[in-house]
């Protein structure tokens, strides 16, 4: 989905407020000199929809997708995330 957060979140199945806990290594697919492609977050609030887990992994861009690069989400910061079904997995 593209557009402002308001546009994207109105169409998203889930909107959460979450705190970035750490970047998740993805084995050999994650060279040290490249931005992280997965991060672990703590679900602080469920704004829309339902997330059963208190921690989930969110995936970012690997250079070939239209997702944000995760290095802009610093560890310890809080964000609102609008999510579809296939972009997170429960820990």
Secondary structure, 3 states (H helix, E strand, C coil): CCCCHHHHHHHCCEEEEEEEEEECCCHHHCCCCCCCCEEEEEEEEEEECCCCCCEEEEECCCCCCCCCCHHHCCCCCEEEEEECHHHEEEC
